[in-house]
Amino acid sequence: MQNIPQDPMMLFSFVNMKLRDEYPTLDELCASLDIERSWLEEKLGAFGFEYSAENNKFW
């Protein structure tokens, strides 16, 4: 994994910024950053965030 934030709120912000500015899908972000999608969804899901493919962001 590249230098991605471990703090849930920082990770939430980081991921949404990347999705907004650089990646059209969560799968492309995960492939580019070499992280498991399931890990990311579980990590953010533990804090109540859910990915919306339609909006291409967590909320």
KATA-V715977 format. One record per pair of residues at least 4 apart in sequence whose ideal C-beta (glycine too) atoms are under 8 Angstrom apart, sorted by the first residue. I is the first residue (numbers start at 1). J is the second residue. If there is no record, write none. Layout:
# KATA-V715977
i=I j=J
i=I j=J
This chain:
# KATA-V715977
i=1 j=33
i=1 j=34
i=1 j=35
i=2 j=33
i=2 j=34
i=4 j=11
i=4 j=14
i=4 j=33
i=4 j=35
i=5 j=10
i=5 j=11
i=5 j=13
i=5 j=14
i=6 j=10
i=6 j=11
i=7 j=11
i=8 j=12
i=8 j=43
i=8 j=44
i=8 j=46
i=8 j=47
i=8 j=49
i=9 j=13
i=9 j=47
i=10 j=14
i=11 j=15
i=11 j=43
i=11 j=44
i=12 j=16
i=12 j=44
i=12 j=47
i=12 j=49
i=12 j=58
i=13 j=17
i=14 j=18
i=15 j=19
i=15 j=29
i=15 j=40
i=15 j=44
i=15 j=58
i=16 j=20
i=16 j=57
i=16 j=58
i=17 j=21
i=18 j=22
i=18 j=23
i=18 j=29
i=18 j=33
i=19 j=23
i=19 j=26
i=19 j=29
i=19 j=56
i=19 j=57
i=19 j=58
i=20 j=56
i=20 j=57
i=22 j=29
i=22 j=32
i=23 j=28
i=23 j=29
i=23 j=32
i=23 j=56
i=24 j=28
i=24 j=56
i=25 j=29
i=25 j=53
i=25 j=56
i=26 j=30
i=26 j=37
i=26 j=40
i=26 j=51
i=26 j=53
i=26 j=56
i=27 j=31
i=27 j=37
i=28 j=32
i=29 j=33
i=30 j=34
i=30 j=35
i=30 j=36
i=30 j=37
i=30 j=40
i=35 j=39
i=35 j=40
i=36 j=40
i=37 j=41
i=38 j=42
i=39 j=43
i=40 j=44
i=41 j=45
i=41 j=51
i=42 j=46
i=43 j=47
i=44 j=49
i=44 j=50
i=44 j=51
i=44 j=58
i=45 j=49
i=45 j=50
i=49 j=58
i=49 j=59
i=50 j=58
i=50 j=59
i=51 j=57
i=51 j=58
i=52 j=56
i=52 j=57
i=52 j=58
i=52 j=59
i=55 j=59
